[in-house]
Amino acid sequence: MSASRFVVIAEFDLKPQDRERFLELAREDARASVANEPGCHQFDLLISEEDPNLVVLHEVYDDRAAFESHLQMPHYFPFRDGTEALITAKRVRFFDLDS
């Protein structure tokens, strides 16, 4: 195990009427990612207390290559293809987790 991990923080502003569908797709992607991707160590859905239509995905991978592999996984495609119309904004940031 390396001393550093690759972290993805993806923030989504949701259309209120589409919130439940977004969460359903995100939960399935998170579940399948942790279960089927050896390079994915953590995948959390965070829902803002102040704004229930703000959802943050917190993902931890071995490295950027493991994240890039995640983007090619069949279980990711329904999330990628199914959420674009459900959101009003998206911000994605990348970090190194130093341990």
DSSP file (Angstrom, degrees, kcal/mol; ACC not computed):
  #  RESIDUE AA STRUCTURE BP1 BP2  ACC     N-H-->O    O-->H-N    N-H-->O    O-->H-N    TCO  KAPPA ALPHA  PHI   PSI    X-CA   Y-CA   Z-CA
    1    1 A M              0   0    0      0, 0.0     2,-0.1     0, 0.0    61,-0.0   0.000 360.0 360.0 360.0 135.1    0.0    0.0    0.0
    2    2 A S        -     0   0    0      2,-0.2     0, 0.0     1,-0.1     0, 0.0  -0.369 360.0-119.0 -79.8 163.7    1.3    3.4   -0.9
    3    3 A A  S    S+     0   0    0     -2,-0.1    96,-1.7    95,-0.0     2,-0.3   0.590  96.0  53.8 -77.8 -10.2    1.5    6.3    1.6
    4    4 A S  E     -A   98   0A   0     94,-0.2     2,-0.3    95,-0.1    -2,-0.2  -0.933  64.2-164.2-128.3 148.7   -0.8    8.4   -0.5
    5    5 A R  E     -A   97   0A   0     92,-1.5    92,-3.5    -2,-0.3     2,-0.5  -0.882  25.1-116.1-126.0 160.6   -4.3    7.8   -2.0
    6    6 A F  E     -AB  96  61A   0     55,-2.3    55,-3.3    -2,-0.3     2,-0.4  -0.868  31.7-163.5-100.9 125.8   -6.2    9.6   -4.7
    7    7 A V  E     -AB  95  60A   0     88,-3.1    88,-2.6    -2,-0.5     2,-0.5  -0.915   7.6-161.4-117.4 135.8   -9.4   11.4   -3.6
    8    8 A V  E     -AB  94  59A   0     51,-2.6    51,-2.6    -2,-0.4     2,-0.5  -0.962   2.8-170.6-114.3 129.6  -12.2   12.6   -5.7
    9    9 A I  E     -AB  93  58A   0     84,-2.6    84,-2.6    -2,-0.5     2,-0.5  -0.967   9.9-179.3-118.5 111.9  -14.7   15.2   -4.3
   10   10 A A  E     -AB  92  57A   0     47,-2.4    47,-3.1    -2,-0.5     2,-0.4  -0.956   7.8-163.3-117.2 119.5  -17.7   15.6   -6.7
   11   11 A E  E     -AB  91  56A   0     80,-3.3    80,-2.3    -2,-0.5     2,-0.4  -0.864   5.9-170.1-105.3 133.3  -20.4   18.1   -5.7
   12   12 A F  E     -AB  90  55A   0     43,-3.1    43,-2.5    -2,-0.4     2,-0.6  -0.985  16.6-153.1-126.4 128.7  -23.8   18.0   -7.4
   13   13 A D  E     -AB  89  54A   0     76,-2.4    75,-3.4    -2,-0.4    76,-1.1  -0.906  30.5-151.7 -94.4 119.8  -26.6   20.6   -7.2
   14   14 A L  E     -A   87   0A   0     39,-3.4    73,-0.3    -2,-0.6     5,-0.1  -0.619  19.1-115.5 -98.6 150.2  -29.7   18.5   -7.9
   15   15 A K    >   -     0   0    0     71,-2.7     3,-2.2    -2,-0.2     4,-0.5  -0.729  33.9-130.4 -73.4 126.4  -33.1   19.4   -9.4
   16   16 A P  G >  S+     0   0    0      0, 0.0     3,-1.1     0, 0.0     4,-0.3   0.852 105.4  53.5 -52.2 -40.1  -35.4   18.9   -6.4
   17   17 A Q  G 3  S+     0   0    0      1,-0.2     4,-0.2     2,-0.1     3,-0.1   0.671 113.3  44.2 -70.5 -14.7  -37.9   16.8   -8.4
   18   18 A D  G <> S+     0   0    0     -3,-2.2     4,-2.3    68,-0.2    -1,-0.2   0.298  80.7 105.5-110.9   7.8  -35.0   14.5   -9.5
   19   19 A R  H <> S+     0   0    0     -3,-1.1     4,-2.6    -4,-0.5     5,-0.2   0.917  79.2  48.4 -56.9 -50.1  -33.3   14.1   -6.2
   20   20 A E  H  > S+     0   0    0     -4,-0.3     4,-2.2     1,-0.2    -1,-0.2   0.881 111.4  49.9 -63.4 -38.9  -34.4   10.5   -5.5
   21   21 A R  H  > S+     0   0    0      2,-0.2     4,-2.2     1,-0.2    -1,-0.2   0.920 111.0  49.9 -65.7 -42.4  -33.5    9.2   -8.9
   22   22 A F  H  X S+     0   0    0     -4,-2.3     4,-2.8     1,-0.2     5,-0.2   0.945 111.3  48.9 -59.2 -48.2  -30.0   10.8   -8.6
   23   23 A L  H  X S+     0   0    0     -4,-2.6     4,-2.8     1,-0.2     5,-0.2   0.881 109.0  53.3 -61.5 -38.7  -29.5    9.2   -5.2
   24   24 A E  H  X S+     0   0    0     -4,-2.2     4,-1.9    -5,-0.2    -1,-0.2   0.937 112.5  43.6 -60.4 -47.9  -30.6    5.8   -6.5
   25   25 A L  H  X S+     0   0    0     -4,-2.2     4,-2.1     1,-0.2    -2,-0.2   0.897 115.2  49.1 -65.7 -40.8  -28.1    6.0   -9.3
   26   26 A A  H  X S+     0   0    0     -4,-2.8     4,-2.7     2,-0.2    -2,-0.2   0.904 109.3  52.0 -67.3 -41.3  -25.3    7.3   -7.1
   27   27 A R  H  X S+     0   0    0     -4,-2.8     4,-2.7    -5,-0.2    -1,-0.2   0.910 110.6  48.1 -62.2 -41.8  -25.9    4.6   -4.4
   28   28 A E  H  X S+     0   0    0     -4,-1.9     4,-2.5    -5,-0.2     5,-0.2   0.911 112.0  48.9 -66.7 -41.3  -25.7    1.8   -7.0
   29   29 A D  H  X S+     0   0    0     -4,-2.1     4,-2.3     2,-0.2    -2,-0.2   0.924 113.3  47.8 -62.5 -43.7  -22.5    3.2   -8.5
   30   30 A A  H  X S+     0   0    0     -4,-2.7     4,-2.1     2,-0.2     5,-0.3   0.937 113.0  47.6 -62.6 -47.6  -21.0    3.5   -5.0
   31   31 A R  H  X S+     0   0    0     -4,-2.7     4,-2.0     1,-0.2    -2,-0.2   0.942 115.8  43.5 -59.5 -49.8  -22.0    0.0   -4.0
   32   32 A A  H  X S+     0   0    0     -4,-2.5     4,-2.5     1,-0.2     5,-0.3   0.845 111.0  55.8 -67.6 -34.2  -20.7   -1.6   -7.2
   33   33 A S  H  X S+     0   0    0     -4,-2.3     4,-1.9    -5,-0.2     7,-0.3   0.945 111.8  41.1 -64.4 -48.3  -17.5    0.5   -7.2
   34   34 A V  H  < S+     0   0    0     -4,-2.1    -1,-0.2     1,-0.2    -2,-0.2   0.879 120.0  45.9 -67.7 -37.0  -16.4   -0.7   -3.7
   35   35 A A  H  < S+     0   0    0     -4,-2.0    -2,-0.2    -5,-0.3    -1,-0.2   0.844 125.7  26.1 -73.9 -34.1  -17.5   -4.3   -4.4
   36   36 A N  H  < S+     0   0    0     -4,-2.5    -2,-0.2    -5,-0.2    -3,-0.2   0.522 104.7  73.9-114.5  -7.7  -15.9   -4.7   -7.8
   37   37 A E    ><  -     0   0    0     -4,-1.9     3,-1.8    -5,-0.3    -1,-0.1  -0.909  54.8-163.9-114.5 109.2  -13.0   -2.3   -8.1
   38   38 A P  T 3  S+     0   0    0      0, 0.0    -1,-0.1     0, 0.0    28,-0.0   0.787  92.5  55.1 -60.5 -25.6   -9.9   -3.4   -6.1
   39   39 A G  T 3  S+     0   0    0     27,-0.1    23,-2.0    -3,-0.1     2,-0.6   0.487  90.2  84.9 -86.2  -2.9   -8.5    0.2   -6.5
   40   40 A C  E <   +C   61   0A   0     -3,-1.8    21,-0.2    -7,-0.3    -3,-0.2  -0.894  47.3 167.7-102.8 115.7  -11.6    1.8   -5.0
   41   41 A H  E     +     0   0A   0     19,-2.9     2,-0.3    -2,-0.6    20,-0.2   0.701  63.8  13.7-100.7 -24.4  -11.4    1.9   -1.2
   42   42 A Q  E     +C   60   0A   0     18,-1.4    18,-2.8     2,-0.0    -1,-0.3  -0.989  49.6 176.3-156.0 142.2  -14.2    4.2   -0.2
   43   43 A F  E     +C   59   0A   0     -2,-0.3     2,-0.3    16,-0.2    16,-0.2  -0.769  17.7 178.1-151.9  99.1  -17.2    5.8   -1.9
   44   44 A D  E     -C   58   0A   0     14,-3.0    14,-2.4    -2,-0.3     2,-0.6  -0.811  23.1-145.9-109.5 144.0  -19.5    7.9    0.3
   45   45 A L  E     -C   57   0A   0     -2,-0.3     2,-0.5    12,-0.2    12,-0.2  -0.949  20.1-167.6-103.7 122.4  -22.6    9.9   -0.5
   46   46 A L  E     -C   56   0A   0     10,-3.2    10,-3.0    -2,-0.6     2,-0.5  -0.945   4.5-161.6-114.1 129.0  -22.8   13.0    1.6
   47   47 A I  E     -C   55   0A   0     -2,-0.5     8,-0.2     8,-0.2     6,-0.1  -0.944  25.3-117.2-113.3 126.0  -26.0   15.1    1.7
   48   48 A S        -     0   0    0      6,-2.3     6,-0.2    -2,-0.5    -2,-0.0  -0.308   9.0-148.0 -61.8 136.3  -25.9   18.6    3.0
   49   49 A E  S    S+     0   0    0      1,-0.2    -1,-0.1     3,-0.1    -2,-0.0   0.829 100.8  46.2 -70.1 -32.6  -27.8   19.4    6.2
   50   50 A E  S    S+     0   0    0      1,-0.3    -1,-0.2     2,-0.0    -2,-0.1   0.806 126.3  24.1 -80.5 -30.1  -28.5   22.9    4.9
   51   51 A D    >   -     0   0    0      3,-0.2     3,-2.2     1,-0.1    -3,-0.5  -0.868  61.1-164.7-141.0 101.5  -29.5   22.0    1.4
   52   52 A P  T 3  S+     0   0    0      0, 0.0    -1,-0.1     0, 0.0    -3,-0.1   0.606  90.8  63.1 -65.3  -9.3  -30.9   18.5    0.7
   53   53 A N  T 3  S+     0   0    0     -6,-0.1   -39,-3.4   -39,-0.1     2,-0.6   0.277  84.3  87.6 -98.2  10.9  -30.3   19.1   -3.0
   54   54 A L  E <   +B   13   0A   0     -3,-2.2    -6,-2.3   -41,-0.2     2,-0.4  -0.952  58.2 178.7-108.2 115.9  -26.6   19.4   -2.6
   55   55 A V  E     -BC  12  47A   0    -43,-2.5   -43,-3.1    -2,-0.6     2,-0.5  -0.958  11.1-162.4-120.8 135.5  -24.9   15.9   -2.7
   56   56 A V  E     -BC  11  46A   0    -10,-3.0   -10,-3.2    -2,-0.4     2,-0.5  -0.964   7.1-151.8-117.7 131.0  -21.2   15.3   -2.5
   57   57 A L  E     -BC  10  45A   0    -47,-3.1   -47,-2.4    -2,-0.5     2,-0.6  -0.904   9.0-165.7 -99.3 127.5  -19.5   12.1   -3.6
   58   58 A H  E     +BC   9  44A   0    -14,-2.4   -14,-3.0    -2,-0.5     2,-0.4  -0.960  14.0 178.2-115.1 112.7  -16.3   11.4   -1.6
   59   59 A E  E     -BC   8  43A   0    -51,-2.6   -51,-2.6    -2,-0.6     2,-0.5  -0.943  14.9-162.2-123.5 137.6  -14.3    8.7   -3.4
   60   60 A V  E     +BC   7  42A   0    -18,-2.8   -19,-2.9    -2,-0.4   -18,-1.4  -0.978  16.0 172.8-124.0 124.0  -10.9    7.2   -2.4
   61   61 A Y  E     -BC   6  40A   0    -55,-3.3   -55,-2.3    -2,-0.5   -21,-0.2  -0.793  44.8-111.7-123.0 163.9   -8.8    5.3   -4.9
   62   62 A D  S    S-     0   0    0    -23,-2.0     2,-0.3    -2,-0.3   -58,-0.1   0.926  92.4 -35.8 -56.5 -45.9   -5.3    3.8   -4.9
   63   63 A D  S  > S-     0   0    0    -24,-0.2     4,-1.6   -58,-0.2     3,-0.4  -0.925  73.7 -75.1-165.5 179.8   -4.2    6.4   -7.5
   64   64 A R  H  > S+     0   0    0     -2,-0.3     4,-2.9     1,-0.2     5,-0.2   0.863 125.2  59.7 -61.6 -35.7   -5.4    8.4  -10.5
   65   65 A A  H  > S+     0   0    0      1,-0.2     4,-2.1     2,-0.2    -1,-0.2   0.888 103.4  51.2 -61.2 -38.8   -5.1    5.2  -12.7
   66   66 A A  H  > S+     0   0    0     -3,-0.4     4,-1.8     2,-0.2    -1,-0.2   0.885 111.0  48.6 -65.4 -37.9   -7.6    3.4  -10.5
   67   67 A F  H  X S+     0   0    0     -4,-1.6     4,-1.6     2,-0.2    -2,-0.2   0.923 109.9  51.0 -66.4 -43.8  -10.0    6.4  -10.8
   68   68 A E  H  < S+     0   0    0     -4,-2.9     4,-0.3     1,-0.2    -2,-0.2   0.876 108.9  52.3 -61.2 -36.6   -9.6    6.4  -14.6
   69   69 A S  H >< S+     0   0    0     -4,-2.1     3,-1.7     1,-0.2     4,-0.4   0.894 103.3  58.3 -63.9 -40.2  -10.3    2.7  -14.6
   70   70 A H  H >< S+     0   0    0     -4,-1.8     3,-1.5     1,-0.3    -1,-0.2   0.878  98.6  59.6 -55.1 -39.8  -13.5    3.4  -12.6
   71   71 A L  T 3< S+     0   0    0     -4,-1.6    -1,-0.3     1,-0.3    -2,-0.2   0.619 105.4  49.6 -68.0 -11.7  -14.7    5.7  -15.4
   72   72 A Q  T <  S+     0   0    0     -3,-1.7    -1,-0.3    -4,-0.3    -2,-0.2   0.398  84.5 113.8-104.3  -0.2  -14.5    2.7  -17.8
   73   73 A M    X>  -     0   0    0     -3,-1.5     3,-1.6    -4,-0.4     4,-0.9  -0.517  69.2-132.3 -77.1 137.1  -16.5    0.3  -15.6
   74   74 A P  T 34 S+     0   0    0      0, 0.0     3,-0.5     0, 0.0    -1,-0.1   0.832 106.4  59.5 -56.8 -33.4  -19.9   -0.9  -16.9
   75   75 A H  T 34 S+     0   0    0      1,-0.2     4,-0.4     2,-0.2   -43,-0.1   0.696 100.9  56.9 -71.5 -15.5  -21.5   -0.1  -13.5
   76   76 A Y  T X> S+     0   0    0     -3,-1.6     4,-2.6    -6,-0.2     3,-0.5   0.797  89.4  74.9 -80.1 -29.9  -20.5    3.6  -13.8
   77   77 A F  H 3X S+     0   0    0     -4,-0.9     4,-3.1    -3,-0.5     5,-0.4   0.860  90.1  53.5 -57.8 -42.7  -22.2    4.1  -17.2
   78   78 A P  H 3> S+     0   0    0      0, 0.0     4,-1.9     0, 0.0    -1,-0.2   0.897 113.2  45.4 -60.5 -36.7  -25.8    4.3  -15.8
   79   79 A F  H <> S+     0   0    0     -3,-0.5     4,-1.4    -4,-0.4     5,-0.2   0.961 115.9  45.5 -66.9 -50.8  -24.7    7.0  -13.3
   80   80 A R  H  X S+     0   0    0     -4,-2.6     4,-0.6     1,-0.2     3,-0.2   0.929 123.1  34.8 -57.3 -48.7  -22.7    8.9  -16.0
   81   81 A D  H  < S+     0   0    0     -4,-3.1     4,-0.2    -5,-0.2    -1,-0.2   0.753 120.2  48.4 -81.2 -24.7  -25.5    8.7  -18.6
   82   82 A G  H  < S+     0   0    0     -4,-1.9    -1,-0.2    -5,-0.4    -2,-0.2   0.569 106.4  51.4 -96.1  -8.8  -28.5    9.0  -16.2
   83   83 A T  H >X S+     0   0    0     -4,-1.4     3,-1.8    -3,-0.2     4,-0.6   0.663  80.5  85.2-105.0 -16.6  -27.6   11.9  -14.0
   84   84 A E  G >< S+     0   0    0     -4,-0.6     3,-0.8     1,-0.3    -1,-0.1   0.881  95.8  45.2 -55.2 -40.8  -26.7   14.7  -16.4
   85   85 A A  G 34 S+     0   0    0     -4,-0.2    -1,-0.3     1,-0.2    -2,-0.1   0.566 107.1  62.1 -78.7  -7.7  -30.4   15.8  -16.8
   86   86 A L  G <4 S+     0   0    0     -3,-1.8   -71,-2.7   -68,-0.1     2,-0.3   0.502  96.4  67.3 -95.7  -5.3  -30.9   15.6  -13.0
   87   87 A I  E <<  -A   14   0A   0     -3,-0.8   -73,-0.3    -4,-0.6     3,-0.1  -0.774  53.5-161.4-119.4 158.6  -28.4   18.2  -12.0
   88   88 A T  E    S+     0   0A   0    -75,-3.4     2,-0.3     1,-0.4   -74,-0.2   0.610  82.4   5.9-106.8 -20.6  -28.1   22.0  -12.3
   89   89 A A  E     -A   13   0A   0    -76,-1.1   -76,-2.4     2,-0.0    -1,-0.4  -0.986  57.7-164.1-159.8 153.7  -24.3   22.2  -11.5
   90   90 A K  E     -A   12   0A   0     -2,-0.3     2,-0.4   -78,-0.2   -78,-0.2  -0.995   3.0-175.3-143.6 136.4  -21.4   19.9  -10.9
   91   91 A R  E     -A   11   0A   0    -80,-2.3   -80,-3.3    -2,-0.3     2,-0.4  -0.997   6.7-171.6-131.0 127.6  -17.9   20.6   -9.5
   92   92 A V  E     +A   10   0A   0     -2,-0.4     2,-0.3   -82,-0.2   -82,-0.2  -0.979   5.7 178.3-123.6 130.2  -15.2   17.9   -9.3
   93   93 A R  E     -A    9   0A   0    -84,-2.6   -84,-2.6    -2,-0.4     2,-0.4  -0.941  15.5-144.5-129.7 152.6  -11.9   18.3   -7.5
   94   94 A F  E     +A    8   0A   0     -2,-0.3     2,-0.3   -86,-0.2   -86,-0.2  -0.926  19.1 176.9-121.7 141.7   -9.0   15.9   -7.0
   95   95 A F  E     -A    7   0A   0    -88,-2.6   -88,-3.1    -2,-0.4     2,-0.5  -0.947  29.0-127.7-139.0 155.9   -6.7   15.5   -4.0
   96   96 A D  E     -A    6   0A   0     -2,-0.3     2,-0.8   -90,-0.2   -90,-0.2  -0.937  25.2-141.4-100.2 129.5   -3.9   13.4   -2.7
   97   97 A L  E     -A    5   0A   0    -92,-3.5   -92,-1.5    -2,-0.5     2,-0.6  -0.831  16.4-157.6 -92.3 113.0   -4.6   11.9    0.7
   98   98 A D  E      A    4   0A   0     -2,-0.8   -94,-0.2   -94,-0.2   -95,-0.0  -0.803 360.0 360.0 -95.6 124.5   -1.4   12.1    2.7
   99   99 A S              0   0    0    -96,-1.7    -1,-0.1    -2,-0.6   -95,-0.1   0.426 360.0 360.0-112.1 360.0   -1.1    9.6    5.5
